[in-house]
Amino acid sequence: MFENQQRDDVEALMKADAEFRRLYQHHKELDSKVHDAEIGVLPIDDMTLTGMKKEKLHAKERLQRMWDERAHKHRIVN
């Protein structure tokens, strides 16, 4: 996520915004668990996996909104 963004910009936002940092880490954890479940390393049922995927998507959407809001504010200031 945020592969097209400058790593320094992402790290700066994580340092400046505790909610963004927490949500980013949560998304990374979910991403890892979903991946492990899909390859069979983490044995979970389909309903749990579907729930994890939905939670991961919601986290990603929230992170994107936070990123976009930051970018919008930055453009207004400059």
PyMOL Python script that loads the backbone (N, CA, C, O; Angstrom):
from pymol import cmd

cmd.read_pdbstr("""\
ATOM      1  N   MET A   1       0.844  -1.176   0.000  1.00  0.00           N
ATOM      2  CA  MET A   1       0.000   0.000   0.000  1.00  0.00           C
ATOM      3  C   MET A   1       0.886   1.234   0.000  1.00  0.00           C
ATOM      4  O   MET A   1       1.930   1.259   0.652  1.00  0.00           O
ATOM      5  N   PHE A   2       0.471   2.240  -0.722  1.00  0.00           N
ATOM      6  CA  PHE A   2       1.215   3.476  -0.886  1.00  0.00           C
ATOM      7  C   PHE A   2       2.549   3.233  -1.580  1.00  0.00           C
ATOM      8  O   PHE A   2       3.522   3.950  -1.347  1.00  0.00           O
ATOM      9  N   GLU A   3       2.585   2.197  -2.451  1.00  0.00           N
ATOM     10  CA  GLU A   3       3.808   1.875  -3.168  1.00  0.00           C
ATOM     11  C   GLU A   3       4.237   3.006  -4.089  1.00  0.00           C
ATOM     12  O   GLU A   3       5.425   3.182  -4.357  1.00  0.00           O
ATOM     13  N   ASN A   4       3.268   3.768  -4.569  1.00  0.00           N
ATOM     14  CA  ASN A   4       3.575   4.858  -5.499  1.00  0.00           C
ATOM     15  C   ASN A   4       3.961   6.150  -4.789  1.00  0.00           C
ATOM     16  O   ASN A   4       4.280   7.147  -5.437  1.00  0.00           O
ATOM     17  N   GLN A   5       3.933   6.135  -3.475  1.00  0.00           N
ATOM     18  CA  GLN A   5       4.257   7.325  -2.698  1.00  0.00           C
ATOM     19  C   GLN A   5       5.714   7.256  -2.233  1.00  0.00           C
ATOM     20  O   GLN A   5       6.301   6.179  -2.128  1.00  0.00           O
ATOM     21  N   GLN A   6       6.265   8.406  -1.964  1.00  0.00           N
ATOM     22  CA  GLN A   6       7.622   8.461  -1.428  1.00  0.00           C
ATOM     23  C   GLN A   6       7.633   7.867  -0.023  1.00  0.00           C
ATOM     24  O   GLN A   6       6.815   8.230   0.822  1.00  0.00           O
ATOM     25  N   ARG A   7       8.561   6.959   0.212  1.00  0.00           N
ATOM     26  CA  ARG A   7       8.657   6.303   1.523  1.00  0.00           C
ATOM     27  C   ARG A   7       8.810   7.350   2.637  1.00  0.00           C
ATOM     28  O   ARG A   7       8.239   7.199   3.717  1.00  0.00           O
ATOM     29  N   ASP A   8       9.571   8.394   2.372  1.00  0.00           N
ATOM     30  CA  ASP A   8       9.765   9.441   3.377  1.00  0.00           C
ATOM     31  C   ASP A   8       8.455  10.128   3.738  1.00  0.00           C
ATOM     32  O   ASP A   8       8.229  10.471   4.898  1.00  0.00           O
ATOM     33  N   ASP A   9       7.590  10.331   2.740  1.00  0.00           N
ATOM     34  CA  ASP A   9       6.295  10.969   2.992  1.00  0.00           C
ATOM     35  C   ASP A   9       5.407  10.087   3.864  1.00  0.00           C
ATOM     36  O   ASP A   9       4.737  10.576   4.774  1.00  0.00           O
ATOM     37  N   VAL A  10       5.405   8.801   3.584  1.00  0.00           N
ATOM     38  CA  VAL A  10       4.604   7.860   4.371  1.00  0.00           C
ATOM     39  C   VAL A  10       5.135   7.814   5.801  1.00  0.00           C
ATOM     40  O   VAL A  10       4.358   7.859   6.755  1.00  0.00           O
ATOM     41  N   GLU A  11       6.446   7.725   5.950  1.00  0.00           N
ATOM     42  CA  GLU A  11       7.041   7.684   7.290  1.00  0.00           C
ATOM     43  C   GLU A  11       6.778   8.974   8.057  1.00  0.00           C
ATOM     44  O   GLU A  11       6.544   8.942   9.265  1.00  0.00           O
ATOM     45  N   ALA A  12       6.815  10.100   7.368  1.00  0.00           N
ATOM     46  CA  ALA A  12       6.542  11.376   8.028  1.00  0.00           C
ATOM     47  C   ALA A  12       5.111  11.420   8.543  1.00  0.00           C
ATOM     48  O   ALA A  12       4.866  11.895   9.652  1.00  0.00           O
ATOM     49  N   LEU A  13       4.163  10.929   7.747  1.00  0.00           N
ATOM     50  CA  LEU A  13       2.773  10.919   8.192  1.00  0.00           C
ATOM     51  C   LEU A  13       2.591   9.955   9.358  1.00  0.00           C
ATOM     52  O   LEU A  13       1.820  10.237  10.275  1.00  0.00           O
ATOM     53  N   MET A  14       3.283   8.833   9.333  1.00  0.00           N
ATOM     54  CA  MET A  14       3.177   7.885  10.451  1.00  0.00           C
ATOM     55  C   MET A  14       3.719   8.513  11.736  1.00  0.00           C
ATOM     56  O   MET A  14       3.169   8.286  12.813  1.00  0.00           O
ATOM     57  N   LYS A  15       4.785   9.296  11.632  1.00  0.00           N
ATOM     58  CA  LYS A  15       5.341   9.969  12.807  1.00  0.00           C
ATOM     59  C   LYS A  15       4.421  11.066  13.317  1.00  0.00           C
ATOM     60  O   LYS A  15       4.297  11.282  14.522  1.00  0.00           O
ATOM     61  N   ALA A  16       3.774  11.757  12.378  1.00  0.00           N
ATOM     62  CA  ALA A  16       2.940  12.903  12.746  1.00  0.00           C
ATOM     63  C   ALA A  16       1.542  12.524  13.205  1.00  0.00           C
ATOM     64  O   ALA A  16       0.911  13.281  13.943  1.00  0.00           O
ATOM     65  N   ASP A  17       1.046  11.367  12.784  1.00  0.00           N
ATOM     66  CA  ASP A  17      -0.347  11.004  13.045  1.00  0.00           C
ATOM     67  C   ASP A  17      -0.421   9.599  13.638  1.00  0.00           C
ATOM     68  O   ASP A  17      -0.236   8.604  12.938  1.00  0.00           O
ATOM     69  N   ALA A  18      -0.692   9.540  14.931  1.00  0.00           N
ATOM     70  CA  ALA A  18      -0.737   8.259  15.628  1.00  0.00           C
ATOM     71  C   ALA A  18      -1.834   7.351  15.085  1.00  0.00           C
ATOM     72  O   ALA A  18      -1.649   6.135  15.023  1.00  0.00           O
ATOM     73  N   GLU A  19      -2.967   7.917  14.694  1.00  0.00           N
ATOM     74  CA  GLU A  19      -4.059   7.097  14.155  1.00  0.00           C
ATOM     75  C   GLU A  19      -3.648   6.472  12.820  1.00  0.00           C
ATOM     76  O   GLU A  19      -3.905   5.293  12.576  1.00  0.00           O
ATOM     77  N   PHE A  20      -3.012   7.266  11.963  1.00  0.00           N
ATOM     78  CA  PHE A  20      -2.540   6.737  10.684  1.00  0.00           C
ATOM     79  C   PHE A  20      -1.542   5.613  10.930  1.00  0.00           C
ATOM     80  O   PHE A  20      -1.615   4.569  10.283  1.00  0.00           O
ATOM     81  N   ARG A  21      -0.615   5.815  11.853  1.00  0.00           N
ATOM     82  CA  ARG A  21       0.404   4.803  12.177  1.00  0.00           C
ATOM     83  C   ARG A  21      -0.245   3.510  12.676  1.00  0.00           C
ATOM     84  O   ARG A  21       0.119   2.417  12.242  1.00  0.00           O
ATOM     85  N   ARG A  22      -1.198   3.645  13.582  1.00  0.00           N
ATOM     86  CA  ARG A  22      -1.868   2.468  14.140  1.00  0.00           C
ATOM     87  C   ARG A  22      -2.624   1.720  13.047  1.00  0.00           C
ATOM     88  O   ARG A  22      -2.547   0.496  12.951  1.00  0.00           O
ATOM     89  N   LEU A  23      -3.346   2.461  12.234  1.00  0.00           N
ATOM     90  CA  LEU A  23      -4.126   1.848  11.167  1.00  0.00           C
ATOM     91  C   LEU A  23      -3.223   1.210  10.109  1.00  0.00           C
ATOM     92  O   LEU A  23      -3.542   0.145   9.582  1.00  0.00           O
ATOM     93  N   TYR A  24      -2.117   1.848   9.803  1.00  0.00           N
ATOM     94  CA  TYR A  24      -1.154   1.310   8.836  1.00  0.00           C
ATOM     95  C   TYR A  24      -0.593  -0.016   9.336  1.00  0.00           C
ATOM     96  O   TYR A  24      -0.513  -0.984   8.579  1.00  0.00           O
ATOM     97  N   GLN A  25      -0.206  -0.062  10.600  1.00  0.00           N
ATOM     98  CA  GLN A  25       0.322  -1.299  11.177  1.00  0.00           C
ATOM     99  C   GLN A  25      -0.747  -2.390  11.224  1.00  0.00           C
ATOM    100  O   GLN A  25      -0.461  -3.559  10.965  1.00  0.00           O
ATOM    101  N   HIS A  26      -1.964  -2.005  11.552  1.00  0.00           N
ATOM    102  CA  HIS A  26      -3.074  -2.960  11.592  1.00  0.00           C
ATOM    103  C   HIS A  26      -3.313  -3.551  10.199  1.00  0.00           C
ATOM    104  O   HIS A  26      -3.517  -4.756  10.058  1.00  0.00           O
ATOM    105  N   HIS A  27      -3.286  -2.702   9.183  1.00  0.00           N
ATOM    106  CA  HIS A  27      -3.460  -3.169   7.811  1.00  0.00           C
ATOM    107  C   HIS A  27      -2.352  -4.141   7.431  1.00  0.00           C
ATOM    108  O   HIS A  27      -2.614  -5.168   6.805  1.00  0.00           O
ATOM    109  N   LYS A  28      -1.118  -3.823   7.804  1.00  0.00           N
ATOM    110  CA  LYS A  28       0.006  -4.710   7.488  1.00  0.00           C
ATOM    111  C   LYS A  28      -0.159  -6.071   8.171  1.00  0.00           C
ATOM    112  O   LYS A  28       0.119  -7.105   7.563  1.00  0.00           O
ATOM    113  N   GLU A  29      -0.606  -6.076   9.422  1.00  0.00           N
ATOM    114  CA  GLU A  29      -0.831  -7.328  10.143  1.00  0.00           C
ATOM    115  C   GLU A  29      -1.927  -8.153   9.471  1.00  0.00           C
ATOM    116  O   GLU A  29      -1.780  -9.360   9.284  1.00  0.00           O
ATOM    117  N   LEU A  30      -3.021  -7.492   9.113  1.00  0.00           N
ATOM    118  CA  LEU A  30      -4.110  -8.192   8.433  1.00  0.00           C
ATOM    119  C   LEU A  30      -3.646  -8.736   7.085  1.00  0.00           C
ATOM    120  O   LEU A  30      -3.995  -9.856   6.711  1.00  0.00           O
ATOM    121  N   ASP A  31      -2.866  -7.950   6.361  1.00  0.00           N
ATOM    122  CA  ASP A  31      -2.354  -8.382   5.066  1.00  0.00           C
ATOM    123  C   ASP A  31      -1.531  -9.655   5.216  1.00  0.00           C
ATOM    124  O   ASP A  31      -1.662 -10.587   4.423  1.00  0.00           O
ATOM    125  N   SER A  32      -0.697  -9.686   6.221  1.00  0.00           N
ATOM    126  CA  SER A  32       0.141 -10.858   6.470  1.00  0.00           C
ATOM    127  C   SER A  32      -0.710 -12.076   6.836  1.00  0.00           C
ATOM    128  O   SER A  32      -0.468 -13.177   6.342  1.00  0.00           O
ATOM    129  N   LYS A  33      -1.697 -11.879   7.696  1.00  0.00           N
ATOM    130  CA  LYS A  33      -2.568 -12.985   8.104  1.00  0.00           C
ATOM    131  C   LYS A  33      -3.395 -13.513   6.940  1.00  0.00           C
ATOM    132  O   LYS A  33      -3.543 -14.725   6.780  1.00  0.00           O
ATOM    133  N   VAL A  34      -3.933 -12.609   6.128  1.00  0.00           N
ATOM    134  CA  VAL A  34      -4.715 -13.031   4.962  1.00  0.00           C
ATOM    135  C   VAL A  34      -3.837 -13.829   4.016  1.00  0.00           C
ATOM    136  O   VAL A  34      -4.247 -14.873   3.509  1.00  0.00           O
ATOM    137  N   HIS A  35      -2.636 -13.340   3.780  1.00  0.00           N
ATOM    138  CA  HIS A  35      -1.711 -14.057   2.906  1.00  0.00           C
ATOM    139  C   HIS A  35      -1.417 -15.451   3.458  1.00  0.00           C
ATOM    140  O   HIS A  35      -1.472 -16.441   2.728  1.00  0.00           O
ATOM    141  N   ASP A  36      -1.106 -15.518   4.740  1.00  0.00           N
ATOM    142  CA  ASP A  36      -0.815 -16.821   5.369  1.00  0.00           C
ATOM    143  C   ASP A  36      -2.005 -17.762   5.279  1.00  0.00           C
ATOM    144  O   ASP A  36      -1.834 -18.960   5.054  1.00  0.00           O
ATOM    145  N   ALA A  37      -3.201 -17.234   5.452  1.00  0.00           N
ATOM    146  CA  ALA A  37      -4.402 -18.067   5.364  1.00  0.00           C
ATOM    147  C   ALA A  37      -4.607 -18.569   3.940  1.00  0.00           C
ATOM    148  O   ALA A  37      -4.988 -19.720   3.729  1.00  0.00           O
ATOM    149  N   GLU A  38      -4.352 -17.706   2.972  1.00  0.00           N
ATOM    150  CA  GLU A  38      -4.562 -18.084   1.577  1.00  0.00           C
ATOM    151  C   GLU A  38      -3.578 -19.152   1.104  1.00  0.00           C
ATOM    152  O   GLU A  38      -3.906 -19.962   0.238  1.00  0.00           O
ATOM    153  N   ILE A  39      -2.376 -19.151   1.670  1.00  0.00           N
ATOM    154  CA  ILE A  39      -1.405 -20.177   1.264  1.00  0.00           C
ATOM    155  C   ILE A  39      -1.439 -21.399   2.171  1.00  0.00           C
ATOM    156  O   ILE A  39      -0.676 -22.345   1.976  1.00  0.00           O
ATOM    157  N   GLY A  40      -2.327 -21.378   3.167  1.00  0.00           N
ATOM    158  CA  GLY A  40      -2.523 -22.544   4.013  1.00  0.00           C
ATOM    159  C   GLY A  40      -1.663 -22.613   5.259  1.00  0.00           C
ATOM    160  O   GLY A  40      -1.694 -23.615   5.974  1.00  0.00           O
ATOM    161  N   VAL A  41      -0.900 -21.572   5.532  1.00  0.00           N
ATOM    162  CA  VAL A  41      -0.042 -21.552   6.720  1.00  0.00           C
ATOM    163  C   VAL A  41      -0.851 -21.258   7.984  1.00  0.00           C
ATOM    164  O   VAL A  41      -0.556 -21.774   9.062  1.00  0.00           O
ATOM    165  N   LEU A  42      -1.876 -20.419   7.830  1.00  0.00           N
ATOM    166  CA  LEU A  42      -2.742 -20.047   8.946  1.00  0.00           C
ATOM    167  C   LEU A  42      -4.101 -20.701   8.734  1.00  0.00           C
ATOM    168  O   LEU A  42      -4.892 -20.250   7.905  1.00  0.00           O
ATOM    169  N   PRO A  43      -4.367 -21.755   9.481  1.00  0.00           N
ATOM    170  CA  PRO A  43      -5.635 -22.466   9.269  1.00  0.00           C
ATOM    171  C   PRO A  43      -6.825 -21.731   9.896  1.00  0.00           C
ATOM    172  O   PRO A  43      -6.992 -21.723  11.116  1.00  0.00           O
ATOM    173  N   ILE A  44      -7.640 -21.121   9.048  1.00  0.00           N
ATOM    174  CA  ILE A  44      -8.868 -20.468   9.512  1.00  0.00           C
ATOM    175  C   ILE A  44      -9.989 -20.803   8.540  1.00  0.00           C
ATOM    176  O   ILE A  44      -9.749 -21.179   7.392  1.00  0.00           O
ATOM    177  N   ASP A  45     -11.203 -20.660   9.017  1.00  0.00           N
ATOM    178  CA  ASP A  45     -12.354 -20.971   8.166  1.00  0.00           C
ATOM    179  C   ASP A  45     -12.629 -19.825   7.193  1.00  0.00           C
ATOM    180  O   ASP A  45     -12.145 -18.708   7.374  1.00  0.00           O
ATOM    181  N   ASP A  46     -13.405 -20.120   6.175  1.00  0.00           N
ATOM    182  CA  ASP A  46     -13.690 -19.142   5.122  1.00  0.00           C
ATOM    183  C   ASP A  46     -14.396 -17.897   5.652  1.00  0.00           C
ATOM    184  O   ASP A  46     -14.136 -16.793   5.175  1.00  0.00           O
ATOM    185  N   MET A  47     -15.277 -18.058   6.624  1.00  0.00           N
ATOM    186  CA  MET A  47     -16.008 -16.919   7.172  1.00  0.00           C
ATOM    187  C   MET A  47     -15.043 -15.965   7.874  1.00  0.00           C
ATOM    188  O   MET A  47     -15.155 -14.748   7.728  1.00  0.00           O
ATOM    189  N   THR A  48     -14.109 -16.507   8.625  1.00  0.00           N
ATOM    190  CA  THR A  48     -13.122 -15.672   9.313  1.00  0.00           C
ATOM    191  C   THR A  48     -12.231 -14.966   8.307  1.00  0.00           C
ATOM    192  O   THR A  48     -11.931 -13.783   8.463  1.00  0.00           O
ATOM    193  N   LEU A  49     -11.804 -15.689   7.271  1.00  0.00           N
ATOM    194  CA  LEU A  49     -10.961 -15.102   6.229  1.00  0.00           C
ATOM    195  C   LEU A  49     -11.698 -13.963   5.518  1.00  0.00           C
ATOM    196  O   LEU A  49     -11.120 -12.907   5.261  1.00  0.00           O
ATOM    197  N   THR A  50     -12.951 -14.180   5.209  1.00  0.00           N
ATOM    198  CA  THR A  50     -13.743 -13.133   4.555  1.00  0.00           C
ATOM    199  C   THR A  50     -13.846 -11.902   5.451  1.00  0.00           C
ATOM    200  O   THR A  50     -13.736 -10.773   4.973  1.00  0.00           O
ATOM    201  N   GLY A  51     -14.053 -12.114   6.732  1.00  0.00           N
ATOM    202  CA  GLY A  51     -14.116 -10.998   7.678  1.00  0.00           C
ATOM    203  C   GLY A  51     -12.809 -10.236   7.753  1.00  0.00           C
ATOM    204  O   GLY A  51     -12.800  -9.007   7.820  1.00  0.00           O
ATOM    205  N   MET A  52     -11.696 -10.972   7.743  1.00  0.00           N
ATOM    206  CA  MET A  52     -10.384 -10.333   7.771  1.00  0.00           C
ATOM    207  C   MET A  52     -10.150  -9.513   6.508  1.00  0.00           C
ATOM    208  O   MET A  52      -9.587  -8.420   6.569  1.00  0.00           O
ATOM    209  N   LYS A  53     -10.580 -10.037   5.372  1.00  0.00           N
ATOM    210  CA  LYS A  53     -10.420  -9.311   4.110  1.00  0.00           C
ATOM    211  C   LYS A  53     -11.238  -8.022   4.117  1.00  0.00           C
ATOM    212  O   LYS A  53     -10.771  -6.986   3.643  1.00  0.00           O
ATOM    213  N   LYS A  54     -12.454  -8.084   4.652  1.00  0.00           N
ATOM    214  CA  LYS A  54     -13.297  -6.885   4.732  1.00  0.00           C
ATOM    215  C   LYS A  54     -12.671  -5.853   5.664  1.00  0.00           C
ATOM    216  O   LYS A  54     -12.648  -4.662   5.354  1.00  0.00           O
ATOM    217  N   GLU A  55     -12.168  -6.308   6.801  1.00  0.00           N
ATOM    218  CA  GLU A  55     -11.537  -5.406   7.759  1.00  0.00           C
ATOM    219  C   GLU A  55     -10.289  -4.764   7.147  1.00  0.00           C
ATOM    220  O   GLU A  55     -10.027  -3.578   7.348  1.00  0.00           O
ATOM    221  N   LYS A  56      -9.530  -5.555   6.403  1.00  0.00           N
ATOM    222  CA  LYS A  56      -8.335  -5.052   5.728  1.00  0.00           C
ATOM    223  C   LYS A  56      -8.717  -3.982   4.698  1.00  0.00           C
ATOM    224  O   LYS A  56      -8.054  -2.949   4.601  1.00  0.00           O
ATOM    225  N   LEU A  57      -9.771  -4.227   3.941  1.00  0.00           N
ATOM    226  CA  LEU A  57     -10.231  -3.269   2.943  1.00  0.00           C
ATOM    227  C   LEU A  57     -10.690  -1.970   3.595  1.00  0.00           C
ATOM    228  O   LEU A  57     -10.376  -0.883   3.111  1.00  0.00           O
ATOM    229  N   HIS A  58     -11.431  -2.082   4.694  1.00  0.00           N
ATOM    230  CA  HIS A  58     -11.886  -0.874   5.399  1.00  0.00           C
ATOM    231  C   HIS A  58     -10.688  -0.070   5.912  1.00  0.00           C
ATOM    232  O   HIS A  58     -10.681   1.158   5.835  1.00  0.00           O
ATOM    233  N   ALA A  59      -9.685  -0.764   6.432  1.00  0.00           N
ATOM    234  CA  ALA A  59      -8.487  -0.073   6.909  1.00  0.00           C
ATOM    235  C   ALA A  59      -7.793   0.637   5.752  1.00  0.00           C
ATOM    236  O   ALA A  59      -7.364   1.782   5.888  1.00  0.00           O
ATOM    237  N   LYS A  60      -7.685  -0.044   4.618  1.00  0.00           N
ATOM    238  CA  LYS A  60      -7.032   0.553   3.450  1.00  0.00           C
ATOM    239  C   LYS A  60      -7.793   1.780   2.966  1.00  0.00           C
ATOM    240  O   LYS A  60      -7.187   2.801   2.639  1.00  0.00           O
ATOM    241  N   GLU A  61      -9.111   1.684   2.918  1.00  0.00           N
ATOM    242  CA  GLU A  61      -9.920   2.823   2.482  1.00  0.00           C
ATOM    243  C   GLU A  61      -9.752   4.012   3.423  1.00  0.00           C
ATOM    244  O   GLU A  61      -9.640   5.153   2.975  1.00  0.00           O
ATOM    245  N   ARG A  62      -9.736   3.746   4.710  1.00  0.00           N
ATOM    246  CA  ARG A  62      -9.561   4.828   5.703  1.00  0.00           C
ATOM    247  C   ARG A  62      -8.177   5.455   5.558  1.00  0.00           C
ATOM    248  O   ARG A  62      -8.041   6.678   5.602  1.00  0.00           O
ATOM    249  N   LEU A  63      -7.157   4.626   5.384  1.00  0.00           N
ATOM    250  CA  LEU A  63      -5.802   5.141   5.190  1.00  0.00           C
ATOM    251  C   LEU A  63      -5.724   6.012   3.942  1.00  0.00           C
ATOM    252  O   LEU A  63      -5.084   7.064   3.955  1.00  0.00           O
ATOM    253  N   GLN A  64      -6.370   5.581   2.872  1.00  0.00           N
ATOM    254  CA  GLN A  64      -6.348   6.361   1.641  1.00  0.00           C
ATOM    255  C   GLN A  64      -7.032   7.704   1.822  1.00  0.00           C
ATOM    256  O   GLN A  64      -6.556   8.724   1.323  1.00  0.00           O
ATOM    257  N   ARG A  65      -8.167   7.704   2.546  1.00  0.00           N
ATOM    258  CA  ARG A  65      -8.857   8.969   2.819  1.00  0.00           C
ATOM    259  C   ARG A  65      -7.959   9.903   3.637  1.00  0.00           C
ATOM    260  O   ARG A  65      -7.880  11.100   3.359  1.00  0.00           O
ATOM    261  N   MET A  66      -7.287   9.345   4.644  1.00  0.00           N
ATOM    262  CA  MET A  66      -6.391  10.150   5.472  1.00  0.00           C
ATOM    263  C   MET A  66      -5.253  10.712   4.619  1.00  0.00           C
ATOM    264  O   MET A  66      -4.880  11.876   4.766  1.00  0.00           O
ATOM    265  N   TRP A  67      -4.709   9.893   3.738  1.00  0.00           N
ATOM    266  CA  TRP A  67      -3.625  10.318   2.852  1.00  0.00           C
ATOM    267  C   TRP A  67      -4.101  11.442   1.926  1.00  0.00           C
ATOM    268  O   TRP A  67      -3.423  12.455   1.755  1.00  0.00           O
ATOM    269  N   ASP A  68      -5.279  11.237   1.337  1.00  0.00           N
ATOM    270  CA  ASP A  68      -5.831  12.229   0.419  1.00  0.00           C
ATOM    271  C   ASP A  68      -6.121  13.550   1.127  1.00  0.00           C
ATOM    272  O   ASP A  68      -5.878  14.622   0.572  1.00  0.00           O
ATOM    273  N   GLU A  69      -6.639  13.475   2.350  1.00  0.00           N
ATOM    274  CA  GLU A  69      -6.911  14.689   3.125  1.00  0.00           C
ATOM    275  C   GLU A  69      -5.613  15.435   3.402  1.00  0.00           C
ATOM    276  O   GLU A  69      -5.572  16.662   3.312  1.00  0.00           O
ATOM    277  N   ARG A  70      -4.574  14.720   3.732  1.00  0.00           N
ATOM    278  CA  ARG A  70      -3.268  15.329   3.988  1.00  0.00           C
ATOM    279  C   ARG A  70      -2.741  15.992   2.719  1.00  0.00           C
ATOM    280  O   ARG A  70      -2.249  17.120   2.761  1.00  0.00           O
ATOM    281  N   ALA A  71      -2.846  15.295   1.600  1.00  0.00           N
ATOM    282  CA  ALA A  71      -2.361  15.833   0.335  1.00  0.00           C
ATOM    283  C   ALA A  71      -3.150  17.085  -0.047  1.00  0.00           C
ATOM    284  O   ALA A  71      -2.581  18.056  -0.546  1.00  0.00           O
ATOM    285  N   HIS A  72      -4.456  17.057   0.188  1.00  0.00           N
ATOM    286  CA  HIS A  72      -5.309  18.208  -0.134  1.00  0.00           C
ATOM    287  C   HIS A  72      -4.921  19.414   0.732  1.00  0.00           C
ATOM    288  O   HIS A  72      -4.786  20.529   0.228  1.00  0.00           O
ATOM    289  N   LYS A  73      -4.748  19.187   2.010  1.00  0.00           N
ATOM    290  CA  LYS A  73      -4.358  20.280   2.907  1.00  0.00           C
ATOM    291  C   LYS A  73      -2.998  20.829   2.520  1.00  0.00           C
ATOM    292  O   LYS A  73      -2.776  22.039   2.557  1.00  0.00           O
ATOM    293  N   HIS A  74      -2.092  19.942   2.151  1.00  0.00           N
ATOM    294  CA  HIS A  74      -0.747  20.356   1.767  1.00  0.00           C
ATOM    295  C   HIS A  74      -0.782  21.232   0.519  1.00  0.00           C
ATOM    296  O   HIS A  74      -0.042  22.213   0.431  1.00  0.00           O
ATOM    297  N   ARG A  75      -1.638  20.885  -0.451  1.00  0.00           N
ATOM    298  CA  ARG A  75      -1.755  21.684  -1.673  1.00  0.00           C
ATOM    299  C   ARG A  75      -2.343  23.056  -1.373  1.00  0.00           C
ATOM    300  O   ARG A  75      -1.947  24.048  -1.985  1.00  0.00           O
ATOM    301  N   ILE A  76      -3.285  23.120  -0.438  1.00  0.00           N
ATOM    302  CA  ILE A  76      -3.915  24.405  -0.089  1.00  0.00           C
ATOM    303  C   ILE A  76      -2.892  25.316   0.595  1.00  0.00           C
ATOM    304  O   ILE A  76      -2.857  26.519   0.335  1.00  0.00           O
ATOM    305  N   VAL A  77      -2.079  24.754   1.447  1.00  0.00           N
ATOM    306  CA  VAL A  77      -1.095  25.539   2.194  1.00  0.00           C
ATOM    307  C   VAL A  77      -0.011  26.066   1.277  1.00  0.00           C
ATOM    308  O   VAL A  77       0.440  27.201   1.435  1.00  0.00           O
ATOM    309  N   ASN A  78       0.409  25.263   0.326  1.00  0.00           N
ATOM    310  CA  ASN A  78       1.509  25.678  -0.574  1.00  0.00           C
ATOM    311  C   ASN A  78       1.031  26.507  -1.713  1.00  0.00           C
ATOM    312  O   ASN A  78       1.830  26.929  -2.549  1.00  0.00           O
TER     313      ASN A  78
END
""", "prot")
cmd.dss("prot")
cmd.show_as("cartoon", "prot")
cmd.util.cbc("prot")
cmd.orient("prot")
